[in-house]
Amino acid sequence: MNPFENRREHFSGILQRPRRPEPAKEIPDHVFKTCPKCHDNIVYSDLLRNAYVCPFCGYHFKISARERIRQWTDENSFREMDKDAVTINAYHFDGYDQKLEHAQMSTGMNEAVVCGTAMIDKQPCALAVMDSHFMMGSMGSVVGEKITRLIEYADRNDLPLIISCTSGGARMQEGIRSLTQMAKTSAALKQFSNHGHLYISVLTHPTTGGVSASFAMLGDIILAEPGALIGFAGRRVIEQTINETLPEDFQHAEFLLEKGFIDKIVDRKEMRETLAELLKMHGGNVYE
């Protein structure tokens, strides 16, 4: 008789016994969200009901383009345009294809902007919403082309235009092609303005670089969310260039309002109502 036979049976029995379930957590994951400004914990469901604004300090969390469209527009009124436009790696920039694929998989978007037509409190408009979750909302050739096409569509159809801006600037992987989008979008807006149409620009955190130097700051009316970072070059670059220390609130929405660069700071929970009022005041028509 094998002296180890009983031991094998003994240990195999131990190994085959079902493991005890781990005790349930008192607070499951994803129930709370920590505010990066005041560091308070917010019940996630409360954050959703508060339009992703911290109820303690008013910090505006970044939100996706789809969420912003949901907050602003009448239910089922948004009709997307050019949704299948995708970027190609024209300059064969190393790693660019992988970054695009990762951004598309993580956001469910083809590019960093969603364009289309919508109703805001029964007021028709053309609407473009950028998304910082897609390569920091950087503007490449497809982003510029989609925005330009939307401007031209609004021009042809006598629609007011709203663009929600958020971006780190021009997309370096596309070189000069990304920089030409500044001129292209600005030229389309000039034509749009010459025909007497309304353009409302909404600046959200952050709006910088080539986007801030083009269509973001060309609105007839420029609104901003509280605390949004708005500017062209970064703070450190400017300080090193002019050899001076800048104010603490430099390039924030409140600083720009004080200096006359923007018209109004609007809390996210009031943005839909504000946009609807502006559309009505500037000759809007109610569509049932």
C-alpha positions in Angstrom: 0.0 0.0 0.0 1.3 3.4 -0.9 1.8 5.4 2.3 1.1 8.7 0.5 -2.3 7.6 -0.9 -4.3 8.9 2.0 -2.3 12.1 2.1 -3.1 12.8 -1.6 -6.8 12.2 -1.0 -6.7 14.4 2.1 -5.0 17.3 0.2 -7.1 16.9 -2.9 -10.2 17.2 -0.8 -8.9 20.4 0.7 -8.1 21.8 -2.7 -11.5 20.9 -4.1 -13.5 22.5 -1.3 -15.3 25.7 -2.3 -13.7 28.9 -1.2 -15.6 31.0 1.2 -17.1 34.1 -0.5 -15.4 37.4 0.4 -17.5 39.6 2.7 -19.4 42.3 0.9 -17.9 45.7 0.9 -19.7 48.3 3.0 -19.3 50.8 0.2 -19.1 49.3 -3.3 -16.8 50.8 -5.9 -18.0 53.7 -8.0 -20.6 54.9 -5.5 -18.6 58.0 -4.6 -16.6 60.5 -6.8 -13.9 62.7 -5.2 -14.0 66.3 -6.3 -10.5 67.3 -7.6 -11.0 70.9 -6.2 -12.5 70.6 -2.7 -11.6 66.8 -2.3 -15.0 66.1 -0.8 -16.6 62.7 -1.7 -19.8 63.0 -3.7 -22.4 60.3 -4.1 -22.2 59.5 -7.8 -26.0 59.5 -8.3 -26.1 63.0 -6.8 -23.4 64.1 -9.2 -25.4 62.9 -12.1 -28.5 64.7 -10.9 -26.4 67.9 -10.5 -25.2 67.8 -14.1 -21.7 66.7 -13.1 -21.2 69.8 -10.9 -19.8 69.4 -7.4 -22.6 70.4 -5.0 -20.0 71.6 -2.4 -17.7 73.9 -4.4 -19.3 74.2 -7.8 -16.4 72.5 -9.7 -17.5 71.4 -13.2 -16.4 67.9 -14.0 -15.4 67.1 -17.6 -18.3 65.5 -19.5 -18.5 63.7 -22.8 -19.9 65.3 -26.0 -22.9 63.0 -25.9 -23.7 63.9 -22.3 -23.5 67.6 -23.1 -25.8 67.1 -26.1 -28.3 65.2 -23.8 -28.2 68.1 -21.3 -28.8 70.9 -23.8 -31.1 69.5 -26.5 -34.7 68.5 -26.6 -35.2 64.8 -26.3 -34.6 62.9 -29.6 -34.1 66.1 -31.5 -30.4 65.8 -32.3 -29.5 64.6 -35.8 -25.9 63.8 -36.3 -24.0 64.8 -39.5 -20.8 63.4 -40.9 -20.7 60.7 -38.2 -18.6 58.3 -40.4 -15.8 60.7 -41.1 -12.5 59.2 -39.9 -8.9 60.3 -39.7 -6.1 58.8 -41.8 -2.5 58.9 -40.8 -1.4 60.9 -43.9 2.1 61.6 -42.6 2.6 58.0 -41.3 3.3 59.5 -37.8 4.6 56.7 -35.6 2.0 55.4 -33.1 -0.8 57.7 -34.4 -2.9 54.8 -35.7 -2.8 53.1 -32.3 -3.7 56.4 -30.5 -6.7 56.9 -32.8 -7.8 53.3 -32.3 -7.5 53.6 -28.5 -9.5 56.9 -28.5 -12.2 55.5 -30.7 -12.5 52.4 -28.6 -12.6 54.3 -25.3 -15.0 57.0 -26.3 -17.2 55.3 -29.0 -16.6 58.3 -31.2 -14.8 58.5 -34.6 -13.3 61.9 -33.9 -13.1 64.6 -31.2 -16.2 66.5 -32.3 -19.9 65.6 -32.8 -21.8 67.8 -35.2 -25.5 68.0 -36.2 -28.8 69.8 -35.9 -31.0 70.0 -32.8 -33.7 71.7 -30.9 -33.0 73.6 -27.7 -36.4 74.4 -26.1 -38.0 74.1 -29.5 -35.4 76.5 -31.0 -33.6 74.9 -34.1 -29.9 75.3 -34.3 -26.7 73.7 -35.8 -24.6 72.3 -33.0 -21.0 71.1 -32.7 -19.7 69.7 -29.4 -16.1 68.8 -28.8 -14.9 66.1 -26.5 -11.7 66.3 -24.5 -11.8 62.5 -23.9 -10.8 62.0 -27.5 -7.0 62.8 -27.7 -7.7 65.9 -25.5 -10.1 67.3 -28.1 -7.2 68.2 -30.4 -8.1 69.6 -33.8 -6.9 67.6 -36.8 -8.1 67.7 -40.4 -11.4 65.8 -39.7 -12.3 67.9 -36.7 -11.8 71.1 -38.8 -13.6 69.7 -41.8 -16.7 68.6 -39.8 -16.9 72.0 -38.1 -16.5 73.8 -41.4 -19.2 71.6 -43.0 -21.6 72.4 -40.2 -21.0 76.1 -40.5 -21.7 76.0 -44.2 -24.8 73.9 -43.6 -26.1 76.4 -41.0 -25.3 79.2 -43.5 -27.3 77.6 -46.3 -30.2 76.7 -44.1 -30.4 80.0 -42.1 -29.7 78.2 -38.8 -28.0 79.8 -35.7 -24.8 78.0 -34.8 -23.6 76.8 -31.4 -20.1 75.3 -30.8 -19.1 73.9 -27.5 -15.3 74.1 -27.4 -12.8 72.1 -25.5 -9.4 71.3 -26.8 -5.7 71.1 -26.2 -5.1 72.8 -29.5 -4.0 71.6 -33.0 -3.1 67.9 -33.3 0.7 67.6 -33.7 0.5 64.2 -35.5 -1.1 66.0 -38.5 1.5 68.8 -38.9 0.5 71.7 -41.2 -2.8 70.0 -42.0 -4.0 70.6 -38.4 -2.9 74.3 -38.5 -4.8 75.0 -41.8 -8.0 74.1 -40.0 -7.7 77.4 -38.0 -7.9 79.4 -41.2 -10.5 77.2 -42.8 -13.0 77.4 -39.9 -12.4 81.1 -39.5 -13.0 81.8 -43.1 -16.3 79.8 -43.0 -17.4 81.8 -39.9 -16.6 85.1 -41.7 -18.9 84.1 -44.6 -21.5 83.0 -42.0 -21.3 86.3 -40.2 -21.5 88.3 -43.5 -24.9 86.7 -44.1 -26.1 87.9 -40.7 -26.4 84.6 -38.8 -25.9 84.1 -35.1 -22.9 82.2 -33.7 -22.7 81.3 -30.0 -19.4 80.0 -28.7 -19.4 78.1 -25.4 -16.0 77.7 -23.8 -15.5 74.7 -21.5 -12.4 73.4 -19.6 -9.9 73.5 -21.2 -10.0 75.6 -24.4 -6.5 76.3 -25.6 -4.1 76.4 -28.5 -5.2 76.6 -32.1 -8.9 76.2 -31.2 -8.9 79.2 -28.9 -6.9 81.1 -31.6 -9.6 80.4 -34.2 -13.3 79.6 -34.0 -13.6 79.4 -30.2 -13.1 83.2 -29.8 -15.0 84.3 -32.9 -18.5 84.0 -31.5 -21.0 86.8 -31.7 -21.7 85.8 -28.1 -19.1 84.0 -26.1 -20.1 82.1 -23.0 -18.0 80.0 -20.6 -18.4 77.6 -17.8 -17.1 78.6 -14.3 -13.4 78.0 -13.8 -12.7 76.9 -17.4 -9.1 77.3 -18.5 -9.0 79.4 -21.6 -5.9 80.6 -23.5 -3.4 80.0 -26.2 0.1 79.2 -24.8 0.6 77.6 -21.4 1.2 79.7 -18.3 4.8 78.5 -17.9 5.7 79.4 -21.5 4.3 82.9 -21.1 6.1 83.5 -17.8 9.4 82.4 -19.2 8.9 84.5 -22.3 8.0 87.8 -20.5 10.0 87.0 -17.4 7.1 87.9 -15.1 4.9 86.1 -12.7 1.3 86.0 -13.8 -1.8 86.3 -11.6 -3.2 83.2 -10.0 -6.5 83.3 -11.9 -4.8 84.1 -15.2 -6.4 82.3 -18.2 -9.4 81.3 -16.1 -12.9 82.2 -17.3 -13.4 84.7 -14.5 -10.2 86.5 -15.4 -11.2 86.7 -19.1 -14.7 88.0 -18.2 -13.1 90.8 -16.1 -10.9 91.7 -19.1 -13.8 91.7 -21.6 -12.8 88.6 -23.6 -16.0 86.7 -22.9 -19.6 87.9 -22.4 -20.9 85.8 -19.5 -20.0 82.9 -17.3 -22.9 80.4 -17.1 -23.3 77.5 -14.7 -23.8 74.2 -16.5 -27.2 73.7 -14.9 -28.3 77.0 -16.4 -26.7 76.7 -19.8 -29.6 75.1 -21.7 -32.0 77.8 -20.5 -29.5 80.5 -21.4 -28.9 79.2 -24.9 -32.7 78.9 -25.5 -33.2 82.5 -24.4 -30.4 83.8 -26.7 -31.8 81.9 -29.6 -35.3 83.4 -29.0 -33.9 86.9 -28.5 -32.1 86.8 -31.8 -35.1 85.9 -34.0 -35.6 82.3 -33.2 -38.7 80.5 -34.3 -40.5 77.9 -32.2 -40.9 74.5 -34.0 -43.5 72.2 -32.5 
